Amino acid sequence: MYVLIAGGGKVGANLARTLLTTRNGHPGHEVTLIEQRRDRFEKLEREFEHQVQHGDATELFVLERAGIARPPDIVVAATGDDEDNMVICQMAREKYGVGKVIARVNDPRNQVHFDLLGISPTVCATSNIMALIEHEVPEHDLIHLLELRKENLEIVEVQIDKHAPCAGKVLEKLRLPEGARVITVLRNGQAETVNGSLKLEPGDQVLAILQPGKEDELREVLLKG
C-alpha cells in the first residue's frame, strides 16, 4: 500500500514510522512524508532519507513531486492547520482521484467545515479525549462513542439508572426513534444477547446506533419517560 502523509510533526512522523515497520515478517508499506518546515524536514530526512519531501503540501507541484499522481492508496492530511488539511484532502480527491483521504482536525469547532466538504474520516484528538472523559463522568447520561459520517450514523452509549423509565422493560416494548437500534447491552461487564425479550435493568450500559440528531428522542425513551 502506498500512503502519502502531509505534515511531519509528531502525528505524521509517528504514523510514517509505524507504516514502514516490518510486521510478522511482512515488509512495511510504501510511505512519502511531506514537511514544510526546513528544520523539521532536515531532522526527518536523516531518519527517512528519500521518503520525506520538503515543501508545502497545499501546492500542486509539491504533491506531484511526492507522487500523488500515481495516485496513493491513502492520503493523510496531518498538518497542524485545519484549513491546509481541508485543501490537501480536496485536491487529492478531486484533482488526483485518490480513493481514500483521512484528515486530522486540530480544532473541534472546525469539524462542521470538514463535514460540509464531505471529507471523511476525520480524526480529532480533542474530541476523542473528551469522549473518554465523559465516559468516566456519571452525569453524562448519553455518550457519543463513534460517528460513521459516510453512513450518516453514530453509536452512542446510554447508562440506565434505577429511575429510568425503561428499567424493567423488555426491548420490544420500547418505542425507539425510527431507524435506531440497540446493538449491545453490557451488564456487569458482560455483553447480553440482544433480542426483543431482553429486559433492561438498572446499571445496564446500552449501546445504540442511530442517525445524528435523534439523541434527544432516544433520551426520552430510555432516560426521561
MARRO-315933 format. One record per atom (N, C-alpha, C): residue number from 0; atom name; z negated, y negated, x negated. Coordinates in steps of 0.05 Angstrom, whole numbers, plus 5000, padded with zeros to 4 digits. Example, Ala and Ser with C-alpha at 12.3 -4.5 7.8 and 13.67 -1.06 7.14 Angstrom:
% residues 2
resi, name, up, north, east
0, N, 4844, 5114, 4736
0, CA, 4844, 5090, 4754
0, C, 4844, 5066, 4736
1, N, 4858, 5045, 4743
1, CA, 4857, 5021, 4727
1, C, 4843, 4999, 4742
//
This chain:
% residues 225
resi, name, up, north, east
0, N, 5000, 5024, 4983
0, CA, 5000, 5000, 5000
0, C, 5000, 4975, 4982
1, N, 5016, 4955, 4990
1, CA, 5017, 4930, 4975
1, C, 5002, 4909, 4991
2, N, 4982, 4896, 4978
2, CA, 4966, 4876, 4991
2, C, 4968, 4850, 4975
3, N, 4974, 4829, 4989
3, CA, 4975, 4802, 4977
3, C, 4950, 4787, 4986
4, N, 4934, 4777, 4967
4, CA, 4909, 4763, 4974
4, C, 4911, 4734, 4965
5, N, 4907, 4716, 4983
5, CA, 4907, 4687, 4976
5, C, 4878, 4678, 4974
6, N, 4871, 4668, 4951
6, CA, 4843, 4659, 4946
6, C, 4828, 4678, 4928
7, N, 4822, 4668, 4903
7, CA, 4809, 4685, 4884
7, C, 4780, 4679, 4880
8, N, 4767, 4669, 4901
8, CA, 4738, 4666, 4900
8, C, 4724, 4693, 4901
9, N, 4698, 4693, 4907
9, CA, 4683, 4718, 4907
9, C, 4695, 4738, 4927
10, N, 4702, 4729, 4950
10, CA, 4713, 4747, 4971
10, C, 4739, 4759, 4962
11, N, 4758, 4742, 4953
11, CA, 4784, 4752, 4945
11, C, 4783, 4770, 4920
12, N, 4767, 4761, 4901
12, CA, 4765, 4777, 4876
12, C, 4752, 4804, 4880
13, N, 4731, 4804, 4896
13, CA, 4717, 4830, 4901
13, C, 4735, 4848, 4918
14, N, 4750, 4837, 4936
14, CA, 4769, 4853, 4952
14, C, 4790, 4865, 4934
15, N, 4801, 4849, 4915
15, CA, 4821, 4859, 4897
15, C, 4810, 4882, 4880
16, N, 4786, 4878, 4869
16, CA, 4773, 4899, 4853
16, C, 4771, 4925, 4868
17, N, 4762, 4923, 4893
17, CA, 4758, 4947, 4909
17, C, 4784, 4961, 4915
18, N, 4805, 4945, 4922
18, CA, 4831, 4957, 4928
18, C, 4844, 4970, 4904
19, N, 4838, 4960, 4880
19, CA, 4850, 4970, 4856
19, C, 4836, 4995, 4845
20, N, 4812, 5000, 4855
20, CA, 4795, 5022, 4844
20, C, 4806, 5049, 4853
21, N, 4807, 5067, 4834
21, CA, 4815, 5095, 4839
21, C, 4793, 5108, 4855
22, N, 4800, 5122, 4877
22, CA, 4780, 5135, 4894
22, C, 4788, 5164, 4898
23, N, 4769, 5182, 4893
23, CA, 4773, 5211, 4898
23, C, 4799, 5221, 4885
24, N, 4804, 5210, 4861
24, CA, 4828, 5219, 4846
24, C, 4854, 5206, 4855
25, N, 4853, 5189, 4875
25, CA, 4877, 5175, 4885
25, C, 4878, 5148, 4872
26, N, 4902, 5140, 4863
26, CA, 4904, 5113, 4850
26, C, 4899, 5091, 4870
27, N, 4891, 5068, 4859
27, CA, 4885, 5045, 4877
27, C, 4911, 5034, 4888
28, N, 4908, 5014, 4905
28, CA, 4931, 5001, 4917
28, C, 4943, 4980, 4899
29, N, 4967, 4972, 4905
29, CA, 4980, 4950, 4890
29, C, 4971, 4924, 4902
30, N, 4962, 4906, 4885
30, CA, 4950, 4881, 4894
30, C, 4961, 4857, 4878
31, N, 4967, 4835, 4891
31, CA, 4972, 4810, 4878
31, C, 4952, 4790, 4889
32, N, 4939, 4775, 4871
32, CA, 4919, 4756, 4878
32, C, 4929, 4728, 4871
33, N, 4927, 4709, 4889
33, CA, 4936, 4681, 4883
33, C, 4911, 4663, 4883
34, N, 4909, 4648, 4861
34, CA, 4887, 4629, 4858
34, C, 4897, 4602, 4849
35, N, 4887, 4581, 4862
35, CA, 4897, 4553, 4857
35, C, 4882, 4540, 4834
36, N, 4856, 4544, 4832
36, CA, 4841, 4530, 4811
36, C, 4847, 4542, 4784
37, N, 4853, 4525, 4765
37, CA, 4861, 4534, 4738
37, C, 4839, 4549, 4724
38, N, 4814, 4539, 4725
38, CA, 4792, 4552, 4711
38, C, 4787, 4580, 4722
39, N, 4787, 4581, 4749
39, CA, 4782, 4607, 4762
39, C, 4805, 4627, 4756
40, N, 4830, 4616, 4757
40, CA, 4853, 4633, 4751
40, C, 4851, 4645, 4723
41, N, 4844, 4629, 4703
41, CA, 4843, 4639, 4676
41, C, 4822, 4661, 4673
42, N, 4800, 4658, 4687
42, CA, 4780, 4679, 4686
42, C, 4790, 4704, 4699
43, N, 4803, 4701, 4722
43, CA, 4814, 4724, 4736
43, C, 4836, 4738, 4720
44, N, 4852, 4721, 4706
44, CA, 4874, 4732, 4691
44, C, 4864, 4751, 4669
45, N, 4841, 4744, 4657
45, CA, 4830, 4762, 4636
45, C, 4823, 4789, 4648
46, N, 4816, 4790, 4673
46, CA, 4809, 4815, 4686
46, C, 4832, 4829, 4698
47, N, 4848, 4814, 4714
47, CA, 4870, 4827, 4729
47, C, 4898, 4825, 4716
48, N, 4900, 4809, 4694
48, CA, 4925, 4806, 4679
48, C, 4948, 4797, 4698
49, N, 4970, 4812, 4698
49, CA, 4994, 4804, 4713
49, C, 4990, 4806, 4744
50, N, 4968, 4817, 4753
50, CA, 4964, 4819, 4782
50, C, 4952, 4794, 4795
51, N, 4948, 4773, 4779
51, CA, 4939, 4748, 4790
51, C, 4959, 4726, 4784
52, N, 4965, 4709, 4804
52, CA, 4984, 4688, 4801
52, C, 4970, 4661, 4805
53, N, 4979, 4641, 4790
53, CA, 4967, 4614, 4793
53, C, 4984, 4597, 4812
54, N, 4971, 4584, 4831
54, CA, 4985, 4566, 4849
54, C, 4972, 4563, 4876
55, N, 4984, 4546, 4892
55, CA, 4975, 4540, 4919
55, C, 4989, 4559, 4938
56, N, 4974, 4577, 4951
56, CA, 4987, 4597, 4968
56, C, 4998, 4586, 4994
57, N, 4995, 4560, 4999
57, CA, 5008, 4548, 5022
57, C, 5037, 4539, 5015
58, N, 5044, 4541, 4990
58, CA, 5071, 4533, 4981
58, C, 5089, 4557, 4980
59, N, 5113, 4555, 4991
59, CA, 5131, 4577, 4993
59, C, 5139, 4590, 4966
60, N, 5144, 4573, 4946
60, CA, 5153, 4584, 4920
60, C, 5131, 4600, 4907
61, N, 5106, 4592, 4912
61, CA, 5083, 4608, 4901
61, C, 5081, 4635, 4915
62, N, 5084, 4635, 4941
62, CA, 5083, 4660, 4956
62, C, 5106, 4678, 4948
63, N, 5130, 4667, 4944
63, CA, 5153, 4683, 4937
63, C, 5150, 4694, 4909
64, N, 5140, 4678, 4891
64, CA, 5135, 4687, 4863
64, C, 5115, 4711, 4863
65, N, 5097, 4710, 4883
65, CA, 5076, 4731, 4884
65, C, 5087, 4756, 4898
66, N, 5111, 4755, 4910
66, CA, 5123, 4779, 4921
66, C, 5122, 4781, 4951
67, N, 5118, 4759, 4966
67, CA, 5115, 4760, 4995
67, C, 5141, 4769, 5009
68, N, 5164, 4765, 4995
68, CA, 5190, 4771, 5008
68, C, 5194, 4801, 5010
69, N, 5178, 4817, 4997
69, CA, 5182, 4847, 4997
69, C, 5183, 4859, 5025
70, N, 5167, 4855, 5045
70, CA, 5142, 4839, 5045
70, C, 5118, 4858, 5039
71, N, 5094, 4846, 5035
71, CA, 5070, 4863, 5032
71, C, 5063, 4877, 5058
72, N, 5048, 4899, 5055
72, CA, 5038, 4913, 5080
72, C, 5017, 4895, 5094
73, N, 5001, 4881, 5078
73, CA, 4980, 4864, 5089
73, C, 4978, 4839, 5072
74, N, 4975, 4816, 5086
74, CA, 4968, 4791, 5072
74, C, 4940, 4783, 5081
75, N, 4923, 4778, 5062
75, CA, 4896, 4769, 5068
75, C, 4893, 4740, 5059
76, N, 4887, 4722, 5078
76, CA, 4882, 4694, 5071
76, C, 4852, 4690, 5069
77, N, 4842, 4689, 5044
77, CA, 4813, 4688, 5040
77, C, 4805, 4663, 5024
78, N, 4819, 4641, 5028
78, CA, 4811, 4617, 5014
78, C, 4787, 4605, 5028
79, N, 4776, 4584, 5015
79, CA, 4753, 4570, 5027
79, C, 4760, 4549, 5046
80, N, 4786, 4546, 5053
80, CA, 4796, 4526, 5071
80, C, 4809, 4539, 5095
81, N, 4798, 4534, 5119
81, CA, 4808, 4547, 5143
81, C, 4837, 4539, 5150
82, N, 4843, 4513, 5146
82, CA, 4870, 4504, 5152
82, C, 4890, 4518, 5134
83, N, 4884, 4521, 5108
83, CA, 4901, 4535, 5090
83, C, 4905, 4564, 5099
84, N, 4883, 4577, 5107
84, CA, 4885, 4605, 5116
84, C, 4903, 4608, 5141
85, N, 4902, 4588, 5159
85, CA, 4920, 4589, 5182
85, C, 4949, 4586, 5174
86, N, 4954, 4568, 5156
86, CA, 4982, 4563, 5147
86, C, 4993, 4588, 5132
87, N, 4977, 4599, 5115
87, CA, 4986, 4623, 5100
87, C, 4992, 4646, 5119
88, N, 4975, 4650, 5138
88, CA, 4980, 4673, 5157
88, C, 5005, 4667, 5174
89, N, 5008, 4642, 5183
89, CA, 5032, 4636, 5199
89, C, 5058, 4640, 5183
90, N, 5058, 4630, 5159
90, CA, 5082, 4633, 5142
90, C, 5088, 4663, 5136
91, N, 5067, 4678, 5130
91, CA, 5070, 4706, 5123
91, C, 5082, 4721, 5147
92, N, 5072, 4715, 5171
92, CA, 5080, 4730, 5195
92, C, 5107, 4721, 5205
93, N, 5111, 4694, 5207
93, CA, 5135, 4684, 5220
93, C, 5159, 4681, 5201
94, N, 5155, 4674, 5177
94, CA, 5178, 4670, 5158
94, C, 5185, 4695, 5143
95, N, 5165, 4711, 5136
95, CA, 5170, 4734, 5119
95, C, 5166, 4761, 5134
96, N, 5158, 4760, 5159
96, CA, 5156, 4785, 5175
96, C, 5135, 4804, 5166
97, N, 5113, 4793, 5155
97, CA, 5091, 4811, 5147
97, C, 5078, 4822, 5173
98, N, 5075, 4848, 5173
98, CA, 5065, 4861, 5198
98, C, 5036, 4857, 5203
99, N, 5020, 4854, 5182
99, CA, 4991, 4852, 5185
99, C, 4980, 4829, 5169
100, N, 4966, 4811, 5182
100, CA, 4953, 4789, 5168
100, C, 4923, 4789, 5176
101, N, 4906, 4783, 5157
101, CA, 4877, 4781, 5161
101, C, 4868, 4755, 5150
102, N, 4853, 4740, 5166
102, CA, 4844, 4713, 5157
102, C, 4814, 4711, 5156
103, N, 4805, 4697, 5135
103, CA, 4777, 4690, 5133
103, C, 4772, 4664, 5148
104, N, 4751, 4664, 5164
104, CA, 4743, 4639, 5178
104, C, 4717, 4629, 5166
105, N, 4719, 4606, 5153
105, CA, 4695, 4596, 5140
105, C, 4676, 4582, 5159
106, N, 4687, 4567, 5178
106, CA, 4671, 4553, 5197
106, C, 4676, 4565, 5225
107, N, 4656, 4577, 5238
107, CA, 4660, 4590, 5264
107, C, 4671, 4571, 5285
108, N, 4667, 4545, 5282
108, CA, 4678, 4525, 5301
108, C, 4709, 4525, 5300
109, N, 4721, 4536, 5279
109, CA, 4750, 4536, 5277
109, C, 4762, 4562, 5288
110, N, 4745, 4580, 5298
110, CA, 4755, 4605, 5308
110, C, 4776, 4601, 5330
111, N, 4771, 4582, 5347
111, CA, 4788, 4577, 5370
111, C, 4817, 4570, 5361
112, N, 4819, 4557, 5338
112, CA, 4846, 4550, 5328
112, C, 4861, 4575, 5318
113, N, 4847, 4593, 5306
113, CA, 4859, 4618, 5298
113, C, 4868, 4634, 5322
114, N, 4851, 4633, 5343
114, CA, 4858, 4648, 5368
114, C, 4882, 4636, 5381
115, N, 4884, 4609, 5382
115, CA, 4907, 4596, 5395
115, C, 4933, 4603, 5380
116, N, 4931, 4607, 5354
116, CA, 4955, 4613, 5338
116, C, 4961, 4643, 5338
117, N, 4943, 4659, 5351
117, CA, 4947, 4688, 5352
117, C, 4942, 4702, 5325
118, N, 4926, 4689, 5308
118, CA, 4920, 4701, 5282
118, C, 4897, 4720, 5285
119, N, 4902, 4746, 5281
119, CA, 4882, 4766, 5285
119, C, 4889, 4791, 5268
120, N, 4869, 4804, 5257
120, CA, 4840, 4799, 5260
120, C, 4831, 4777, 5241
121, N, 4808, 4765, 5248
121, CA, 4795, 4746, 5230
121, C, 4767, 4756, 5223
122, N, 4757, 4746, 5201
122, CA, 4731, 4754, 5191
122, C, 4714, 4729, 5185
123, N, 4691, 4727, 5198
123, CA, 4674, 4704, 5194
123, C, 4646, 4714, 5187
124, N, 4638, 4708, 5162
124, CA, 4612, 4718, 5152
124, C, 4589, 4705, 5169
125, N, 4592, 4680, 5176
125, CA, 4571, 4666, 5191
125, C, 4567, 4680, 5218
126, N, 4589, 4685, 5232
126, CA, 4586, 4697, 5259
126, C, 4575, 4726, 5257
127, N, 4584, 4740, 5236
127, CA, 4574, 4768, 5232
127, C, 4544, 4768, 5227
128, N, 4535, 4749, 5210
128, CA, 4506, 4748, 5204
128, C, 4490, 4740, 5229
129, N, 4501, 4721, 5245
129, CA, 4487, 4713, 5269
129, C, 4485, 4736, 5289
130, N, 4505, 4753, 5290
130, CA, 4504, 4776, 5308
130, C, 4482, 4795, 5299
131, N, 4478, 4798, 5273
131, CA, 4457, 4815, 5263
131, C, 4430, 4803, 5268
132, N, 4427, 4777, 5266
132, CA, 4402, 4763, 5271
132, C, 4395, 4766, 5301
133, N, 4415, 4761, 5318
133, CA, 4410, 4764, 5347
133, C, 4402, 4792, 5355
134, N, 4412, 4811, 5340
134, CA, 4405, 4839, 5346
134, C, 4375, 4844, 5342
135, N, 4363, 4828, 5325
135, CA, 4334, 4832, 5318
135, C, 4316, 4814, 5335
136, N, 4328, 4796, 5351
136, CA, 4312, 4777, 5366
136, C, 4311, 4785, 5396
137, N, 4288, 4793, 5406
137, CA, 4286, 4804, 5433
137, C, 4297, 4786, 5455
138, N, 4294, 4759, 5452
138, CA, 4303, 4742, 5474
138, C, 4333, 4741, 5478
139, N, 4348, 4751, 5459
139, CA, 4377, 4753, 5463
139, C, 4383, 4778, 5479
140, N, 4387, 4774, 5505
140, CA, 4390, 4797, 5523
140, C, 4418, 4809, 5521
141, N, 4438, 4794, 5513
141, CA, 4465, 4805, 5511
141, C, 4476, 4796, 5484
142, N, 4484, 4816, 5468
142, CA, 4493, 4811, 5440
142, C, 4522, 4818, 5438
143, N, 4538, 4801, 5426
143, CA, 4566, 4806, 5421
143, C, 4568, 4823, 5395
144, N, 4578, 4847, 5398
144, CA, 4580, 4865, 5374
144, C, 4607, 4864, 5361
145, N, 4628, 4863, 5377
145, CA, 4655, 4865, 5366
145, C, 4675, 4853, 5385
146, N, 4693, 4837, 5374
146, CA, 4715, 4826, 5390
146, C, 4741, 4839, 5383
147, N, 4756, 4849, 5403
147, CA, 4782, 4861, 5399
147, C, 4802, 4841, 5410
148, N, 4809, 4821, 5394
148, CA, 4826, 4799, 5404
148, C, 4853, 4808, 5413
149, N, 4864, 4827, 5398
149, CA, 4891, 4836, 5405
149, C, 4892, 4849, 5433
150, N, 4870, 4863, 5440
150, CA, 4868, 4876, 5466
150, C, 4855, 4859, 5487
151, N, 4845, 4834, 5479
151, CA, 4830, 4816, 5496
151, C, 4806, 4830, 5508
152, N, 4791, 4844, 5491
152, CA, 4767, 4857, 5500
152, C, 4745, 4852, 5480
153, N, 4720, 4856, 5488
153, CA, 4698, 4854, 5470
153, C, 4677, 4876, 5477
154, N, 4661, 4883, 5457
154, CA, 4640, 4902, 5461
154, C, 4613, 4887, 5458
155, N, 4596, 4891, 5478
155, CA, 4570, 4877, 5478
155, C, 4548, 4898, 5481
156, N, 4524, 4889, 5473
156, CA, 4501, 4906, 5476
156, C, 4481, 4892, 5494
157, N, 4470, 4907, 5513
157, CA, 4450, 4895, 5532
157, C, 4425, 4912, 5530
158, N, 4402, 4898, 5526
158, CA, 4376, 4911, 5525
158, C, 4364, 4911, 5553
159, N, 4357, 4935, 5563
159, CA, 4346, 4937, 5590
159, C, 4316, 4937, 5589
160, N, 4303, 4919, 5604
160, CA, 4274, 4919, 5604
160, C, 4264, 4929, 5631
161, N, 4238, 4931, 5635
161, CA, 4226, 4943, 5659
161, C, 4231, 4926, 5684
162, N, 4237, 4900, 5680
162, CA, 4242, 4883, 5703
162, C, 4272, 4881, 5711
163, N, 4289, 4894, 5695
163, CA, 4317, 4892, 5700
163, C, 4324, 4906, 5727
164, N, 4342, 4894, 5743
164, CA, 4349, 4906, 5769
164, C, 4363, 4933, 5766
165, N, 4375, 4938, 5743
165, CA, 4389, 4964, 5740
165, C, 4371, 4987, 5731
166, N, 4346, 4980, 5723
166, CA, 4328, 5001, 5714
166, C, 4322, 5021, 5737
167, N, 4326, 5046, 5732
167, CA, 4321, 5066, 5752
167, C, 4345, 5073, 5769
168, N, 4368, 5058, 5764
168, CA, 4392, 5063, 5780
168, C, 4412, 5079, 5763
169, N, 4428, 5095, 5778
169, CA, 4449, 5110, 5764
169, C, 4474, 5092, 5760
170, N, 4490, 5098, 5740
170, CA, 4513, 5081, 5733
170, C, 4532, 5078, 5756
171, N, 4538, 5099, 5771
171, CA, 4558, 5098, 5792
171, C, 4550, 5079, 5815
172, N, 4525, 5072, 5816
172, CA, 4515, 5054, 5837
172, C, 4517, 5024, 5829
173, N, 4523, 5019, 5803
173, CA, 4523, 4992, 5794
173, C, 4551, 4979, 5799
174, N, 4551, 4954, 5807
174, CA, 4576, 4940, 5813
174, C, 4583, 4924, 5788
175, N, 4594, 4938, 5768
175, CA, 4602, 4925, 5743
175, C, 4626, 4907, 5747
176, N, 4629, 4886, 5731
176, CA, 4653, 4869, 5733
176, C, 4678, 4885, 5731
177, N, 4699, 4876, 5744
177, CA, 4725, 4890, 5744
177, C, 4734, 4894, 5715
178, N, 4741, 4918, 5708
178, CA, 4751, 4925, 5681
178, C, 4729, 4931, 5661
179, N, 4703, 4925, 5668
179, CA, 4681, 4931, 5650
179, C, 4674, 4960, 5651
180, N, 4665, 4971, 5629
180, CA, 4658, 5000, 5628
180, C, 4635, 5004, 5608
181, N, 4615, 5020, 5616
181, CA, 4594, 5027, 5598
181, C, 4605, 5049, 5580
182, N, 4603, 5045, 5553
182, CA, 4614, 5065, 5535
182, C, 4592, 5082, 5521
183, N, 4568, 5070, 5518
183, CA, 4546, 5085, 5505
183, C, 4520, 5075, 5516
184, N, 4501, 5093, 5519
184, CA, 4473, 5086, 5525
184, C, 4455, 5098, 5504
185, N, 4442, 5081, 5489
185, CA, 4423, 5091, 5468
185, C, 4395, 5091, 5479
186, N, 4382, 5114, 5477
186, CA, 4355, 5118, 5488
186, C, 4338, 5131, 5466
187, N, 4318, 5116, 5457
187, CA, 4301, 5126, 5435
187, C, 4317, 5134, 5410
188, N, 4338, 5117, 5405
188, CA, 4354, 5122, 5382
188, C, 4375, 5143, 5384
189, N, 4377, 5156, 5408
189, CA, 4397, 5177, 5413
189, C, 4417, 5168, 5434
190, N, 4442, 5176, 5430
190, CA, 4463, 5169, 5449
190, C, 4463, 5189, 5472
191, N, 4462, 5178, 5496
191, CA, 4462, 5194, 5520
191, C, 4491, 5199, 5529
192, N, 4496, 5221, 5542
192, CA, 4523, 5227, 5554
192, C, 4527, 5207, 5577
193, N, 4549, 5192, 5575
193, CA, 4554, 5171, 5595
193, C, 4571, 5183, 5618
194, N, 4559, 5184, 5642
194, CA, 4574, 5192, 5666
194, C, 4561, 5177, 5690
195, N, 4573, 5180, 5712
195, CA, 4564, 5165, 5736
195, C, 4536, 5172, 5744
196, N, 4526, 5195, 5737
196, CA, 4499, 5204, 5746
196, C, 4477, 5196, 5726
197, N, 4484, 5183, 5704
197, CA, 4464, 5175, 5684
197, C, 4447, 5152, 5695
198, N, 4421, 5156, 5695
198, CA, 4402, 5136, 5705
198, C, 4392, 5119, 5682
199, N, 4395, 5093, 5685
199, CA, 4385, 5074, 5665
199, C, 4355, 5071, 5666
200, N, 4343, 5069, 5642
200, CA, 4314, 5067, 5640
200, C, 4306, 5043, 5623
201, N, 4282, 5032, 5628
201, CA, 4273, 5010, 5611
201, C, 4273, 5019, 5581
202, N, 4283, 5001, 5564
202, CA, 4285, 5007, 5536
202, C, 4312, 5016, 5527
203, N, 4329, 5023, 5547
203, CA, 4356, 5032, 5540
203, C, 4372, 5009, 5528
204, N, 4389, 5016, 5509
204, CA, 4409, 4997, 5498
204, C, 4436, 5005, 5508
205, N, 4448, 4988, 5524
205, CA, 4474, 4994, 5537
205, C, 4496, 4980, 5522
206, N, 4516, 4995, 5513
206, CA, 4539, 4984, 5501
206, C, 4562, 4985, 5522
207, N, 4574, 4961, 5527
207, CA, 4595, 4960, 5547
207, C, 4619, 4946, 5535
208, N, 4643, 4953, 5545
208, CA, 4667, 4940, 5537
208, C, 4678, 4924, 5561
209, N, 4686, 4899, 5557
209, CA, 4695, 4882, 5579
209, C, 4712, 4860, 5569
210, N, 4724, 4845, 5587
210, CA, 4740, 4822, 5579
210, C, 4722, 4798, 5573
211, N, 4730, 4782, 5552
211, CA, 4714, 4758, 5546
211, C, 4712, 4740, 5571
212, N, 4689, 4728, 5575
212, CA, 4685, 4710, 5598
212, C, 4671, 4723, 5621
213, N, 4668, 4750, 5620
213, CA, 4655, 4764, 5642
213, C, 4626, 4772, 5635
214, N, 4616, 4760, 5614
214, CA, 4589, 4767, 5605
214, C, 4568, 4759, 5627
215, N, 4572, 4736, 5640
215, CA, 4552, 4727, 5660
215, C, 4552, 4747, 5684
216, N, 4576, 4757, 5692
216, CA, 4577, 4776, 5713
216, C, 4562, 4802, 5705
217, N, 4565, 4810, 5680
217, CA, 4551, 4834, 5671
217, C, 4520, 4829, 5671
218, N, 4512, 4805, 5662
218, CA, 4484, 4798, 5663
218, C, 4472, 4800, 5691
219, N, 4488, 4790, 5711
219, CA, 4478, 4791, 5738
219, C, 4472, 4820, 5747
220, N, 4490, 4838, 5739
220, CA, 4487, 4866, 5748
220, C, 4464, 4880, 5733
221, N, 4463, 4876, 5707
221, CA, 4444, 4892, 5690
221, C, 4417, 4878, 5686
222, N, 4417, 4851, 5687
222, CA, 4392, 4838, 5679
222, C, 4379, 4820, 5700
223, N, 4395, 4808, 5718
223, CA, 4383, 4787, 5735
223, C, 4381, 4796, 5764
224, N, 4399, 4813, 5773
224, CA, 4398, 4822, 5801
224, C, 4406, 4800, 5821
//
